């Protein structure tokens, strides 16, 4: 029986949607850790750091992480809905209920991690002169005027802030994006789960 369970788990993990979901969750957790411990990461990408001039420091992870999570959620929905998905990629129909619950938990954790990362935009990022007055939920209805560099307001981040990006203009749209990206990710993952259940039950 243990051998059968191991085989079922192996089949479940071979599913491309499941694999991408687990990779996405791991990436979001790593991004959240980098956001809260910004000086622990050099900003250089493994293997390609010598060839990519952009240093992806903690500010970039906060700004881009939730957006990329939505993009990947859309990709998962597309994968789950593919009519021509090969049989070997599917979970046997007898395990759909149990594995559906497992995938639902992974999706819920993705949404929580994405929302937590978006929250960091208001908690620890601000223009340099406004760092002392964090958090800045007022960015949802007020604009930062002119080109303004984003500052990571935790201690010891001076070097990181020299290479941080500028706020998008108008900045209020960027702020609302950090409210809407987790919501969009949730909607896409619900669609993914429904399509996944439908295709794996065939």
Order of alpha helices (4+ residues) and beta strands (2+ residues): alpha-alpha-alpha-alpha-beta-beta-alpha-alpha
